[in-house]
């Protein structure tokens, strides 16, 4: 014979557990989509200057790079 007290407790918990699992799955799917769809933030690096053959001062007011952009750098950024 089965212990009806324990089984009914399990049966009453099943929908709650299923909803929790479904909510967790939905959160994982949304997070995965956000990471896949969202564009990465663009950051200028010395490697970018090496790839384009531009000196840092081509885009930046400071010849060392970083900081405020010249009009050319603003256009390149867009």
mmCIF file of the N, C-alpha and C atoms, coordinates in Angstrom:
data_MODEL
# 
_entry.id   MODEL 
# 
loop_
_atom_site.group_PDB 
_atom_site.id 
_atom_site.type_symbol 
_atom_site.label_atom_id 
_atom_site.label_alt_id 
_atom_site.label_comp_id 
_atom_site.label_asym_id 
_atom_site.label_entity_id 
_atom_site.label_seq_id 
_atom_site.pdbx_PDB_ins_code 
_atom_site.Cartn_x 
_atom_site.Cartn_y 
_atom_site.Cartn_z 
_atom_site.occupancy 
_atom_site.B_iso_or_equiv 
_atom_site.pdbx_formal_charge 
_atom_site.auth_seq_id 
_atom_site.auth_comp_id 
_atom_site.auth_asym_id 
_atom_site.auth_atom_id 
_atom_site.pdbx_PDB_model_num 
ATOM 1   N N  . UNK A 1 1  ? 0.837  -1.196 0.000   1.00 0.00 ? 1  UNK A N  1 
ATOM 2   C CA . UNK A 1 1  ? 0.000  0.000  0.000   1.00 0.00 ? 1  UNK A CA 1 
ATOM 3   C C  . UNK A 1 1  ? 0.870  1.242  0.000   1.00 0.00 ? 1  UNK A C  1 
ATOM 4   N N  . UNK A 1 2  ? 0.351  2.183  -0.613  1.00 0.00 ? 2  UNK A N  1 
ATOM 5   C CA . UNK A 1 2  ? 1.104  3.425  -0.682  1.00 0.00 ? 2  UNK A CA 1 
ATOM 6   C C  . UNK A 1 2  ? 0.676  4.354  0.442   1.00 0.00 ? 2  UNK A C  1 
ATOM 7   N N  . UNK A 1 3  ? 1.602  5.181  0.893   1.00 0.00 ? 3  UNK A N  1 
ATOM 8   C CA . UNK A 1 3  ? 1.313  6.129  1.951   1.00 0.00 ? 3  UNK A CA 1 
ATOM 9   C C  . UNK A 1 3  ? 0.684  7.363  1.305   1.00 0.00 ? 3  UNK A C  1 
ATOM 10  N N  . UNK A 1 4  ? -0.627 7.475  1.414   1.00 0.00 ? 4  UNK A N  1 
ATOM 11  C CA . UNK A 1 4  ? -1.340 8.544  0.707   1.00 0.00 ? 4  UNK A CA 1 
ATOM 12  C C  . UNK A 1 4  ? -0.970 9.931  1.218   1.00 0.00 ? 4  UNK A C  1 
ATOM 13  N N  . UNK A 1 5  ? -0.536 10.044 2.448   1.00 0.00 ? 5  UNK A N  1 
ATOM 14  C CA . UNK A 1 5  ? -0.163 11.352 2.982   1.00 0.00 ? 5  UNK A CA 1 
ATOM 15  C C  . UNK A 1 5  ? 1.055  11.929 2.285   1.00 0.00 ? 5  UNK A C  1 
ATOM 16  N N  . UNK A 1 6  ? 2.069  11.113 2.089   1.00 0.00 ? 6  UNK A N  1 
ATOM 17  C CA . UNK A 1 6  ? 3.271  11.578 1.407   1.00 0.00 ? 6  UNK A CA 1 
ATOM 18  C C  . UNK A 1 6  ? 3.023  11.817 -0.074  1.00 0.00 ? 6  UNK A C  1 
ATOM 19  N N  . UNK A 1 7  ? 2.250  10.944 -0.718  1.00 0.00 ? 7  UNK A N  1 
ATOM 20  C CA . UNK A 1 7  ? 2.006  11.085 -2.149  1.00 0.00 ? 7  UNK A CA 1 
ATOM 21  C C  . UNK A 1 7  ? 1.219  12.353 -2.450  1.00 0.00 ? 7  UNK A C  1 
ATOM 22  N N  . UNK A 1 8  ? 0.223  12.664 -1.635  1.00 0.00 ? 8  UNK A N  1 
ATOM 23  C CA . UNK A 1 8  ? -0.570 13.873 -1.891  1.00 0.00 ? 8  UNK A CA 1 
ATOM 24  C C  . UNK A 1 8  ? 0.276  15.124 -1.691  1.00 0.00 ? 8  UNK A C  1 
ATOM 25  N N  . UNK A 1 9  ? 1.230  15.065 -0.776  1.00 0.00 ? 9  UNK A N  1 
ATOM 26  C CA . UNK A 1 9  ? 2.135  16.200 -0.596  1.00 0.00 ? 9  UNK A CA 1 
ATOM 27  C C  . UNK A 1 9  ? 2.973  16.396 -1.854  1.00 0.00 ? 9  UNK A C  1 
ATOM 28  N N  . UNK A 1 10 ? 3.475  15.295 -2.406  1.00 0.00 ? 10 UNK A N  1 
ATOM 29  C CA . UNK A 1 10 ? 4.263  15.358 -3.639  1.00 0.00 ? 10 UNK A CA 1 
ATOM 30  C C  . UNK A 1 10 ? 3.415  15.894 -4.786  1.00 0.00 ? 10 UNK A C  1 
ATOM 31  N N  . UNK A 1 11 ? 2.189  15.403 -4.906  1.00 0.00 ? 11 UNK A N  1 
ATOM 32  C CA . UNK A 1 11 ? 1.313  15.854 -5.980  1.00 0.00 ? 11 UNK A CA 1 
ATOM 33  C C  . UNK A 1 11 ? 1.011  17.337 -5.874  1.00 0.00 ? 11 UNK A C  1 
ATOM 34  N N  . UNK A 1 12 ? 0.864  17.845 -4.674  1.00 0.00 ? 12 UNK A N  1 
ATOM 35  C CA . UNK A 1 12 ? 0.557  19.264 -4.513  1.00 0.00 ? 12 UNK A CA 1 
ATOM 36  C C  . UNK A 1 12 ? 1.788  20.138 -4.801  1.00 0.00 ? 12 UNK A C  1 
ATOM 37  N N  . UNK A 1 13 ? 2.995  19.581 -4.658  1.00 0.00 ? 13 UNK A N  1 
ATOM 38  C CA . UNK A 1 13 ? 4.219  20.337 -4.926  1.00 0.00 ? 13 UNK A CA 1 
ATOM 39  C C  . UNK A 1 13 ? 4.603  20.319 -6.401  1.00 0.00 ? 13 UNK A C  1 
ATOM 40  N N  . UNK A 1 14 ? 4.154  19.329 -7.146  1.00 0.00 ? 14 UNK A N  1 
ATOM 41  C CA . UNK A 1 14 ? 4.561  19.151 -8.539  1.00 0.00 ? 14 UNK A CA 1 
ATOM 42  C C  . UNK A 1 14 ? 4.310  20.390 -9.398  1.00 0.00 ? 14 UNK A C  1 
ATOM 43  N N  . UNK A 1 15 ? 3.135  21.015 -9.361  1.00 0.00 ? 15 UNK A N  1 
ATOM 44  C CA . UNK A 1 15 ? 2.933  22.215 -10.193 1.00 0.00 ? 15 UNK A CA 1 
ATOM 45  C C  . UNK A 1 15 ? 3.866  23.364 -9.800  1.00 0.00 ? 15 UNK A C  1 
ATOM 46  N N  . UNK A 1 16 ? 4.145  23.508 -8.520  1.00 0.00 ? 16 UNK A N  1 
ATOM 47  C CA . UNK A 1 16 ? 5.032  24.564 -8.053  1.00 0.00 ? 16 UNK A CA 1 
ATOM 48  C C  . UNK A 1 16 ? 6.454  24.337 -8.548  1.00 0.00 ? 16 UNK A C  1 
ATOM 49  N N  . UNK A 1 17 ? 6.928  23.110 -8.482  1.00 0.00 ? 17 UNK A N  1 
ATOM 50  C CA . UNK A 1 17 ? 8.267  22.772 -8.950  1.00 0.00 ? 17 UNK A CA 1 
ATOM 51  C C  . UNK A 1 17 ? 8.346  22.966 -10.455 1.00 0.00 ? 17 UNK A C  1 
ATOM 52  N N  . UNK A 1 18 ? 7.328  22.535 -11.175 1.00 0.00 ? 18 UNK A N  1 
ATOM 53  C CA . UNK A 1 18 ? 7.311  22.681 -12.634 1.00 0.00 ? 18 UNK A CA 1 
ATOM 54  C C  . UNK A 1 18 ? 7.328  24.150 -13.028 1.00 0.00 ? 18 UNK A C  1 
ATOM 55  N N  . UNK A 1 19 ? 6.579  24.980 -12.345 1.00 0.00 ? 19 UNK A N  1 
ATOM 56  C CA . UNK A 1 19 ? 6.565  26.414 -12.651 1.00 0.00 ? 19 UNK A CA 1 
ATOM 57  C C  . UNK A 1 19 ? 7.913  27.053 -12.347 1.00 0.00 ? 19 UNK A C  1 
ATOM 58  N N  . UNK A 1 20 ? 8.548  26.634 -11.278 1.00 0.00 ? 20 UNK A N  1 
ATOM 59  C CA . UNK A 1 20 ? 9.876  27.151 -10.947 1.00 0.00 ? 20 UNK A CA 1 
ATOM 60  C C  . UNK A 1 20 ? 10.901 26.768 -11.996 1.00 0.00 ? 20 UNK A C  1 
ATOM 61  N N  . UNK A 1 21 ? 10.828 25.521 -12.469 1.00 0.00 ? 21 UNK A N  1 
ATOM 62  C CA . UNK A 1 21 ? 11.744 25.058 -13.510 1.00 0.00 ? 21 UNK A CA 1 
ATOM 63  C C  . UNK A 1 21 ? 11.500 25.805 -14.807 1.00 0.00 ? 21 UNK A C  1 
ATOM 64  N N  . UNK A 1 22 ? 10.243 26.043 -15.130 1.00 0.00 ? 22 UNK A N  1 
ATOM 65  C CA . UNK A 1 22 ? 9.900  26.785 -16.339 1.00 0.00 ? 22 UNK A CA 1 
ATOM 66  C C  . UNK A 1 22 ? 10.389 28.232 -16.243 1.00 0.00 ? 22 UNK A C  1 
ATOM 67  N N  . UNK A 1 23 ? 10.249 28.845 -15.093 1.00 0.00 ? 23 UNK A N  1 
ATOM 68  C CA . UNK A 1 23 ? 10.721 30.217 -14.899 1.00 0.00 ? 23 UNK A CA 1 
ATOM 69  C C  . UNK A 1 23 ? 12.244 30.288 -15.019 1.00 0.00 ? 23 UNK A C  1 
ATOM 70  N N  . UNK A 1 24 ? 12.943 29.309 -14.469 1.00 0.00 ? 24 UNK A N  1 
ATOM 71  C CA . UNK A 1 24 ? 14.405 29.287 -14.571 1.00 0.00 ? 24 UNK A CA 1 
ATOM 72  C C  . UNK A 1 24 ? 14.837 29.105 -16.017 1.00 0.00 ? 24 UNK A C  1 
ATOM 73  N N  . UNK A 1 25 ? 14.170 28.233 -16.748 1.00 0.00 ? 25 UNK A N  1 
ATOM 74  C CA . UNK A 1 25 ? 14.484 28.022 -18.158 1.00 0.00 ? 25 UNK A CA 1 
ATOM 75  C C  . UNK A 1 25 ? 14.239 29.297 -18.959 1.00 0.00 ? 25 UNK A C  1 
ATOM 76  N N  . UNK A 1 26 ? 13.133 29.978 -18.682 1.00 0.00 ? 26 UNK A N  1 
ATOM 77  C CA . UNK A 1 26 ? 12.828 31.228 -19.376 1.00 0.00 ? 26 UNK A CA 1 
ATOM 78  C C  . UNK A 1 26 ? 13.902 32.278 -19.086 1.00 0.00 ? 26 UNK A C  1 
ATOM 79  N N  . UNK A 1 27 ? 14.370 32.360 -17.849 1.00 0.00 ? 27 UNK A N  1 
ATOM 80  C CA . UNK A 1 27 ? 15.416 33.319 -17.493 1.00 0.00 ? 27 UNK A CA 1 
ATOM 81  C C  . UNK A 1 27 ? 16.720 33.002 -18.226 1.00 0.00 ? 27 UNK A C  1 
ATOM 82  N N  . UNK A 1 28 ? 17.045 31.739 -18.346 1.00 0.00 ? 28 UNK A N  1 
ATOM 83  C CA . UNK A 1 28 ? 18.265 31.336 -19.063 1.00 0.00 ? 28 UNK A CA 1 
ATOM 84  C C  . UNK A 1 28 ? 18.155 31.699 -20.539 1.00 0.00 ? 28 UNK A C  1 
ATOM 85  N N  . UNK A 1 29 ? 17.002 31.454 -21.140 1.00 0.00 ? 29 UNK A N  1 
ATOM 86  C CA . UNK A 1 29 ? 16.804 31.774 -22.556 1.00 0.00 ? 29 UNK A CA 1 
ATOM 87  C C  . UNK A 1 29 ? 16.906 33.278 -22.786 1.00 0.00 ? 29 UNK A C  1 
ATOM 88  N N  . UNK A 1 30 ? 16.286 34.075 -21.926 1.00 0.00 ? 30 UNK A N  1 
ATOM 89  C CA . UNK A 1 30 ? 16.342 35.534 -22.065 1.00 0.00 ? 30 UNK A CA 1 
ATOM 90  C C  . UNK A 1 30 ? 17.774 36.032 -21.902 1.00 0.00 ? 30 UNK A C  1 
ATOM 91  N N  . UNK A 1 31 ? 18.510 35.514 -20.931 1.00 0.00 ? 31 UNK A N  1 
ATOM 92  C CA . UNK A 1 31 ? 19.900 35.927 -20.731 1.00 0.00 ? 31 UNK A CA 1 
ATOM 93  C C  . UNK A 1 31 ? 20.766 35.547 -21.930 1.00 0.00 ? 31 UNK A C  1 
ATOM 94  N N  . UNK A 1 32 ? 20.560 34.361 -22.461 1.00 0.00 ? 32 UNK A N  1 
ATOM 95  C CA . UNK A 1 32 ? 21.334 33.927 -23.627 1.00 0.00 ? 32 UNK A CA 1 
ATOM 96  C C  . UNK A 1 32 ? 21.038 34.813 -24.833 1.00 0.00 ? 32 UNK A C  1 
ATOM 97  N N  . UNK A 1 33 ? 19.781 35.171 -25.028 1.00 0.00 ? 33 UNK A N  1 
ATOM 98  C CA . UNK A 1 33 ? 19.420 36.045 -26.143 1.00 0.00 ? 33 UNK A CA 1 
ATOM 99  C C  . UNK A 1 33 ? 20.030 37.429 -25.970 1.00 0.00 ? 33 UNK A C  1 
ATOM 100 N N  . UNK A 1 34 ? 20.006 37.951 -24.756 1.00 0.00 ? 34 UNK A N  1 
ATOM 101 C CA . UNK A 1 34 ? 20.570 39.281 -24.509 1.00 0.00 ? 34 UNK A CA 1 
ATOM 102 C C  . UNK A 1 34 ? 22.067 39.295 -24.787 1.00 0.00 ? 34 UNK A C  1 
ATOM 103 N N  . UNK A 1 35 ? 22.750 38.254 -24.412 1.00 0.00 ? 35 UNK A N  1 
ATOM 104 C CA . UNK A 1 35 ? 24.192 38.191 -24.658 1.00 0.00 ? 35 UNK A CA 1 
ATOM 105 C C  . UNK A 1 35 ? 24.505 38.001 -26.133 1.00 0.00 ? 35 UNK A C  1 
ATOM 106 N N  . UNK A 1 36 ? 23.637 37.338 -26.840 1.00 0.00 ? 36 UNK A N  1 
ATOM 107 C CA . UNK A 1 36 ? 23.856 37.068 -28.253 1.00 0.00 ? 36 UNK A CA 1 
ATOM 108 C C  . UNK A 1 36 ? 23.481 38.260 -29.125 1.00 0.00 ? 36 UNK A C  1 
ATOM 109 N N  . UNK A 1 37 ? 22.406 38.918 -28.801 1.00 0.00 ? 37 UNK A N  1 
ATOM 110 C CA . UNK A 1 37 ? 21.867 39.980 -29.638 1.00 0.00 ? 37 UNK A CA 1 
ATOM 111 C C  . UNK A 1 37 ? 22.519 41.333 -29.350 1.00 0.00 ? 37 UNK A C  1 
ATOM 112 N N  . UNK A 1 38 ? 22.821 41.621 -28.102 1.00 0.00 ? 38 UNK A N  1 
ATOM 113 C CA . UNK A 1 38 ? 23.362 42.927 -27.732 1.00 0.00 ? 38 UNK A CA 1 
ATOM 114 C C  . UNK A 1 38 ? 24.745 43.127 -28.363 1.00 0.00 ? 38 UNK A C  1 
ATOM 115 N N  . UNK A 1 39 ? 24.945 44.252 -29.040 1.00 0.00 ? 39 UNK A N  1 
ATOM 116 C CA . UNK A 1 39 ? 26.258 44.488 -29.635 1.00 0.00 ? 39 UNK A CA 1 
ATOM 117 C C  . UNK A 1 39 ? 27.290 44.786 -28.549 1.00 0.00 ? 39 UNK A C  1 
ATOM 118 N N  . UNK A 1 40 ? 28.517 44.364 -28.750 1.00 0.00 ? 40 UNK A N  1 
ATOM 119 C CA . UNK A 1 40 ? 29.542 44.670 -27.769 1.00 0.00 ? 40 UNK A CA 1 
ATOM 120 C C  . UNK A 1 40 ? 29.883 46.162 -27.808 1.00 0.00 ? 40 UNK A C  1 
ATOM 121 N N  . UNK A 1 41 ? 30.318 46.667 -26.701 1.00 0.00 ? 41 UNK A N  1 
ATOM 122 C CA . UNK A 1 41 ? 30.706 48.070 -26.625 1.00 0.00 ? 41 UNK A CA 1 
ATOM 123 C C  . UNK A 1 41 ? 32.016 48.257 -27.373 1.00 0.00 ? 41 UNK A C  1 
ATOM 124 N N  . UNK A 1 42 ? 32.059 49.269 -28.225 1.00 0.00 ? 42 UNK A N  1 
ATOM 125 C CA . UNK A 1 42 ? 33.268 49.532 -29.006 1.00 0.00 ? 42 UNK A CA 1 
ATOM 126 C C  . UNK A 1 42 ? 34.276 50.296 -28.155 1.00 0.00 ? 42 UNK A C  1 
ATOM 127 N N  . UNK A 1 43 ? 35.463 49.839 -28.163 1.00 0.00 ? 43 UNK A N  1 
ATOM 128 C CA . UNK A 1 43 ? 36.543 50.485 -27.441 1.00 0.00 ? 43 UNK A CA 1 
ATOM 129 C C  . UNK A 1 43 ? 37.746 50.588 -28.377 1.00 0.00 ? 43 UNK A C  1 
ATOM 130 N N  . UNK A 1 44 ? 38.301 51.764 -28.473 1.00 0.00 ? 44 UNK A N  1 
ATOM 131 C CA . UNK A 1 44 ? 39.509 51.923 -29.271 1.00 0.00 ? 44 UNK A CA 1 
ATOM 132 C C  . UNK A 1 44 ? 40.691 51.379 -28.480 1.00 0.00 ? 44 UNK A C  1 
ATOM 133 N N  . UNK A 1 45 ? 41.573 50.722 -29.166 1.00 0.00 ? 45 UNK A N  1 
ATOM 134 C CA . UNK A 1 45 ? 42.743 50.139 -28.516 1.00 0.00 ? 45 UNK A CA 1 
ATOM 135 C C  . UNK A 1 45 ? 43.962 50.377 -29.394 1.00 0.00 ? 45 UNK A C  1 
ATOM 136 N N  . UNK A 1 46 ? 45.152 50.217 -28.852 1.00 0.00 ? 46 UNK A N  1 
ATOM 137 C CA . UNK A 1 46 ? 46.344 50.322 -29.694 1.00 0.00 ? 46 UNK A CA 1 
ATOM 138 C C  . UNK A 1 46 ? 46.296 49.331 -30.862 1.00 0.00 ? 46 UNK A C  1 
ATOM 139 N N  . UNK A 1 47 ? 45.628 48.202 -30.671 1.00 0.00 ? 47 UNK A N  1 
ATOM 140 C CA . UNK A 1 47 ? 45.510 47.233 -31.751 1.00 0.00 ? 47 UNK A CA 1 
ATOM 141 C C  . UNK A 1 47 ? 44.709 47.815 -32.917 1.00 0.00 ? 47 UNK A C  1 
ATOM 142 N N  . UNK A 1 48 ? 43.701 48.643 -32.608 1.00 0.00 ? 48 UNK A N  1 
ATOM 143 C CA . UNK A 1 48 ? 42.920 49.273 -33.664 1.00 0.00 ? 48 UNK A CA 1 
ATOM 144 C C  . UNK A 1 48 ? 43.818 50.192 -34.488 1.00 0.00 ? 48 UNK A C  1 
ATOM 145 N N  . UNK A 1 49 ? 44.652 50.950 -33.828 1.00 0.00 ? 49 UNK A N  1 
ATOM 146 C CA . UNK A 1 49 ? 45.574 51.826 -34.541 1.00 0.00 ? 49 UNK A CA 1 
ATOM 147 C C  . UNK A 1 49 ? 46.520 51.004 -35.412 1.00 0.00 ? 49 UNK A C  1 
ATOM 148 N N  . UNK A 1 50 ? 46.949 49.868 -34.916 1.00 0.00 ? 50 UNK A N  1 
ATOM 149 C CA . UNK A 1 50 ? 47.845 49.012 -35.687 1.00 0.00 ? 50 UNK A CA 1 
ATOM 150 C C  . UNK A 1 50 ? 47.123 48.429 -36.905 1.00 0.00 ? 50 UNK A C  1 
ATOM 151 N N  . UNK A 1 51 ? 45.860 48.075 -36.742 1.00 0.00 ? 51 UNK A N  1 
ATOM 152 C CA . UNK A 1 51 ? 45.095 47.500 -37.852 1.00 0.00 ? 51 UNK A CA 1 
ATOM 153 C C  . UNK A 1 51 ? 44.821 48.534 -38.939 1.00 0.00 ? 51 UNK A C  1 
ATOM 154 N N  . UNK A 1 52 ? 44.486 49.762 -38.524 1.00 0.00 ? 52 UNK A N  1 
ATOM 155 C CA . UNK A 1 52 ? 44.136 50.810 -39.488 1.00 0.00 ? 52 UNK A CA 1 
ATOM 156 C C  . UNK A 1 52 ? 45.357 51.562 -39.993 1.00 0.00 ? 52 UNK A C  1 
ATOM 157 N N  . UNK A 1 53 ? 46.495 51.381 -39.341 1.00 0.00 ? 53 UNK A N  1 
ATOM 158 C CA . UNK A 1 53 ? 47.738 52.089 -39.665 1.00 0.00 ? 53 UNK A CA 1 
ATOM 159 C C  . UNK A 1 53 ? 47.650 53.584 -39.359 1.00 0.00 ? 53 UNK A C  1 
ATOM 160 N N  . UNK A 1 54 ? 46.626 53.975 -38.578 1.00 0.00 ? 54 UNK A N  1 
ATOM 161 C CA . UNK A 1 54 ? 46.500 55.369 -38.147 1.00 0.00 ? 54 UNK A CA 1 
ATOM 162 C C  . UNK A 1 54 ? 47.249 55.545 -36.838 1.00 0.00 ? 54 UNK A C  1 
ATOM 163 N N  . UNK A 1 55 ? 47.928 56.661 -36.645 1.00 0.00 ? 55 UNK A N  1 
ATOM 164 C CA . UNK A 1 55 ? 48.483 56.953 -35.323 1.00 0.00 ? 55 UNK A CA 1 
ATOM 165 C C  . UNK A 1 55 ? 47.333 57.344 -34.391 1.00 0.00 ? 55 UNK A C  1 
ATOM 166 N N  . UNK A 1 56 ? 47.518 57.198 -33.103 1.00 0.00 ? 56 UNK A N  1 
ATOM 167 C CA . UNK A 1 56 ? 46.456 57.537 -32.139 1.00 0.00 ? 56 UNK A CA 1 
ATOM 168 C C  . UNK A 1 56 ? 45.982 58.972 -32.321 1.00 0.00 ? 56 UNK A C  1 
ATOM 169 N N  . UNK A 1 57 ? 46.927 59.875 -32.635 1.00 0.00 ? 57 UNK A N  1 
ATOM 170 C CA . UNK A 1 57 ? 46.600 61.286 -32.825 1.00 0.00 ? 57 UNK A CA 1 
ATOM 171 C C  . UNK A 1 57 ? 45.737 61.552 -34.042 1.00 0.00 ? 57 UNK A C  1 
ATOM 172 N N  . UNK A 1 58 ? 45.551 60.575 -34.896 1.00 0.00 ? 58 UNK A N  1 
ATOM 173 C CA . UNK A 1 58 ? 44.658 60.745 -36.049 1.00 0.00 ? 58 UNK A CA 1 
ATOM 174 C C  . UNK A 1 58 ? 43.225 60.955 -35.572 1.00 0.00 ? 58 UNK A C  1 
ATOM 175 N N  . UNK A 1 59 ? 42.831 60.218 -34.553 1.00 0.00 ? 59 UNK A N  1 
ATOM 176 C CA . UNK A 1 59 ? 41.466 60.312 -34.027 1.00 0.00 ? 59 UNK A CA 1 
ATOM 177 C C  . UNK A 1 59 ? 41.370 61.143 -32.753 1.00 0.00 ? 59 UNK A C  1 
ATOM 178 N N  . UNK A 1 60 ? 42.422 61.125 -31.939 1.00 0.00 ? 60 UNK A N  1 
ATOM 179 C CA . UNK A 1 60 ? 42.396 61.766 -30.627 1.00 0.00 ? 60 UNK A CA 1 
ATOM 180 C C  . UNK A 1 60 ? 43.139 63.096 -30.629 1.00 0.00 ? 60 UNK A C  1 
ATOM 181 N N  . UNK A 1 61 ? 42.673 64.017 -29.768 1.00 0.00 ? 61 UNK A N  1 
ATOM 182 C CA . UNK A 1 61 ? 43.346 65.309 -29.608 1.00 0.00 ? 61 UNK A CA 1 
ATOM 183 C C  . UNK A 1 61 ? 44.749 65.067 -29.078 1.00 0.00 ? 61 UNK A C  1 
ATOM 184 N N  . UNK A 1 62 ? 44.879 64.163 -28.127 1.00 0.00 ? 62 UNK A N  1 
ATOM 185 C CA . UNK A 1 62 ? 46.183 63.805 -27.584 1.00 0.00 ? 62 UNK A CA 1 
ATOM 186 C C  . UNK A 1 62 ? 46.865 62.837 -28.540 1.00 0.00 ? 62 UNK A C  1 
ATOM 187 N N  . UNK A 1 63 ? 48.101 63.111 -28.878 1.00 0.00 ? 63 UNK A N  1 
ATOM 188 C CA . UNK A 1 63 ? 48.816 62.215 -29.787 1.00 0.00 ? 63 UNK A CA 1 
ATOM 189 C C  . UNK A 1 63 ? 49.080 60.848 -29.153 1.00 0.00 ? 63 UNK A C  1 
ATOM 190 N N  . UNK A 1 64 ? 48.967 60.775 -27.813 1.00 0.00 ? 64 UNK A N  1 
ATOM 191 C CA . UNK A 1 64 ? 49.148 59.509 -27.102 1.00 0.00 ? 64 UNK A CA 1 
ATOM 192 C C  . UNK A 1 64 ? 47.871 58.670 -27.135 1.00 0.00 ? 64 UNK A C  1 
ATOM 193 N N  . UNK A 1 65 ? 46.769 59.264 -27.598 1.00 0.00 ? 65 UNK A N  1 
ATOM 194 C CA . UNK A 1 65 ? 45.489 58.552 -27.653 1.00 0.00 ? 65 UNK A CA 1 
ATOM 195 C C  . UNK A 1 65 ? 44.702 58.725 -26.368 1.00 0.00 ? 65 UNK A C  1 
ATOM 196 N N  . UNK A 1 66 ? 43.474 58.297 -26.406 1.00 0.00 ? 66 UNK A N  1 
ATOM 197 C CA . UNK A 1 66 ? 42.582 58.414 -25.249 1.00 0.00 ? 66 UNK A CA 1 
ATOM 198 C C  . UNK A 1 66 ? 42.029 59.814 -25.129 1.00 0.00 ? 66 UNK A C  1 
ATOM 199 N N  . UNK A 1 67 ? 40.924 59.945 -24.455 1.00 0.00 ? 67 UNK A N  1 
ATOM 200 C CA . UNK A 1 67 ? 40.339 61.256 -24.215 1.00 0.00 ? 67 UNK A CA 1 
ATOM 201 C C  . UNK A 1 67 ? 39.523 61.765 -25.390 1.00 0.00 ? 67 UNK A C  1 
ATOM 202 N N  . UNK A 1 68 ? 39.517 63.076 -25.518 1.00 0.00 ? 68 UNK A N  1 
ATOM 203 C CA . UNK A 1 68 ? 38.684 63.765 -26.500 1.00 0.00 ? 68 UNK A CA 1 
ATOM 204 C C  . UNK A 1 68 ? 39.062 63.376 -27.935 1.00 0.00 ? 68 UNK A C  1 
ATOM 205 N N  . UNK A 1 69 ? 38.029 63.253 -28.769 1.00 0.00 ? 69 UNK A N  1 
ATOM 206 C CA . UNK A 1 69 ? 38.237 62.904 -30.167 1.00 0.00 ? 69 UNK A CA 1 
ATOM 207 C C  . UNK A 1 69 ? 38.229 64.146 -31.053 1.00 0.00 ? 69 UNK A C  1 
ATOM 208 N N  . UNK A 1 70 ? 39.005 64.080 -32.115 1.00 0.00 ? 70 UNK A N  1 
ATOM 209 C CA . UNK A 1 70 ? 38.976 65.088 -33.169 1.00 0.00 ? 70 UNK A CA 1 
ATOM 210 C C  . UNK A 1 70 ? 37.750 64.784 -34.035 1.00 0.00 ? 70 UNK A C  1 
ATOM 211 N N  . UNK A 1 71 ? 37.375 65.721 -34.935 1.00 0.00 ? 71 UNK A N  1 
ATOM 212 C CA . UNK A 1 71 ? 36.242 65.448 -35.826 1.00 0.00 ? 71 UNK A CA 1 
ATOM 213 C C  . UNK A 1 71 ? 36.400 64.134 -36.604 1.00 0.00 ? 71 UNK A C  1 
ATOM 214 N N  . UNK A 1 72 ? 37.619 63.821 -37.072 1.00 0.00 ? 72 UNK A N  1 
ATOM 215 C CA . UNK A 1 72 ? 37.847 62.564 -37.783 1.00 0.00 ? 72 UNK A CA 1 
ATOM 216 C C  . UNK A 1 72 ? 37.536 61.377 -36.875 1.00 0.00 ? 72 UNK A C  1 
ATOM 217 N N  . UNK A 1 73 ? 37.975 61.436 -35.629 1.00 0.00 ? 73 UNK A N  1 
ATOM 218 C CA . UNK A 1 73 ? 37.719 60.361 -34.677 1.00 0.00 ? 73 UNK A CA 1 
ATOM 219 C C  . UNK A 1 73 ? 36.246 60.204 -34.365 1.00 0.00 ? 73 UNK A C  1 
ATOM 220 N N  . UNK A 1 74 ? 35.526 61.329 -34.300 1.00 0.00 ? 74 UNK A N  1 
ATOM 221 C CA . UNK A 1 74 ? 34.090 61.269 -34.055 1.00 0.00 ? 74 UNK A CA 1 
ATOM 222 C C  . UNK A 1 74 ? 33.370 60.600 -35.219 1.00 0.00 ? 74 UNK A C  1 
ATOM 223 N N  . UNK A 1 75 ? 33.790 60.928 -36.445 1.00 0.00 ? 75 UNK A N  1 
ATOM 224 C CA . UNK A 1 75 ? 33.173 60.287 -37.617 1.00 0.00 ? 75 UNK A CA 1 
ATOM 225 C C  . UNK A 1 75 ? 33.504 58.791 -37.640 1.00 0.00 ? 75 UNK A C  1 
ATOM 226 N N  . UNK A 1 76 ? 34.731 58.449 -37.329 1.00 0.00 ? 76 UNK A N  1 
ATOM 227 C CA . UNK A 1 76 ? 35.157 57.046 -37.326 1.00 0.00 ? 76 UNK A CA 1 
ATOM 228 C C  . UNK A 1 76 ? 34.385 56.269 -36.260 1.00 0.00 ? 76 UNK A C  1 
ATOM 229 N N  . UNK A 1 77 ? 34.151 56.895 -35.122 1.00 0.00 ? 77 UNK A N  1 
ATOM 230 C CA . UNK A 1 77 ? 33.427 56.247 -34.030 1.00 0.00 ? 77 UNK A CA 1 
ATOM 231 C C  . UNK A 1 77 ? 32.001 55.916 -34.435 1.00 0.00 ? 77 UNK A C  1 
ATOM 232 N N  . UNK A 1 78 ? 31.366 56.826 -35.185 1.00 0.00 ? 78 UNK A N  1 
ATOM 233 C CA . UNK A 1 78 ? 29.989 56.589 -35.639 1.00 0.00 ? 78 UNK A CA 1 
ATOM 234 C C  . UNK A 1 78 ? 29.971 55.479 -36.637 1.00 0.00 ? 78 UNK A C  1 
# 
